[in-house]
Amino acid sequence: MSTRTLNTNTVIGGFMAVFGLAAIVASLDINTDPDGAWGARIFPLVGSVALVVLGVVECVNGLKFPPPAAERGAEDNVTGRILALLILSFAYVWLIGKFGYLLSTGLAAIGALMIFGVRNPVGLLVAAIVCPAIYHLIFFVLLGVFPPYGEWFDPLDITQGY
């Protein structure tokens, strides 16, 4: 008979599901387009639902398959990574206000990968270029969202010729 334990996977999955539910509620507060279409709320809503589903799956997997005893000591490192990501998220928001979207997203991509142990310089450079480019394409080109410009410096000023 297997015992079900509360471990890091179940806790993280539970938090993901709760944050996903809160994000769903927040997404529904986004105004619809003037013609009544879902418009700007569709992307956050889909992401929120995905967060709930993934959180539930993670929680169930944590209950079904607890980590082996050798990996249980590694769970202590998770708290440090979560705190580092929290600090990175605040720094990212501040950086967007000062340096705009492109530069801030490239730096945040490098920071997030380093938090999770990626140290390959080529991989970090690729992430710094590819992440902002993909997000720029999705949000600003395909969805037509206005890009946030930086107060001090913004590479979009150079690339768009303003």
Secondary structure by P-SEA (a helix, b strand, c coil): cbbbbbcaaaaaaaaaaaaaaaaaaaaaacccccccccccaaaaaaaaaaaaaaaaaaaaaaaaccccccccccccaaaaaaaaaaaaaaaaaaaaaccccaaaaaaaaaaaaaaaccccaaaaaaaacaaaaaaaaacccccccbbbbbcccccccccccc
